[in-house]
Amino acid sequence: MVQPGQPDMQMILQQAQKMQEQLMAAQAELAAAEVTGQAGNGLVQVTMTAAQEVRAVRIDPKVVDPDDVETLQDLLVGALQDAAQAAAQLQQDKMGPLTGGLGLPGIG
């Protein structure tokens, strides 16, 4: 029996389980969701999951110059950074509302 003014432990446990299920669903969604980063006005594109697993790299043949590998390397770095930023934003959008009040390190 719950004393007046005391929290209902069963209700708290149910809420915690529901939150855990929502977190797991959001994590699964992030693992499947893809974002694309680009550099050089789309000459180099990187596709990765929101969990930051690189899935594809597309390089326009125009930027493949054996005498200027450095530019291509810079474009790849830029596209990877752009994709990582998009992935981080999607993570924040999905996980932020679920983890905002928890104060858990490394989440959200």
Secondary structure by P-SEA (a helix, b strand, c coil): ccccccccaaaaaaaaaaaaaaaaaaaaaaaabbbbbbcccccbbbbbccccccccccccccccccccaaaaaaaaaaaaaaaaaaaaaaaaaacccccccccccccc
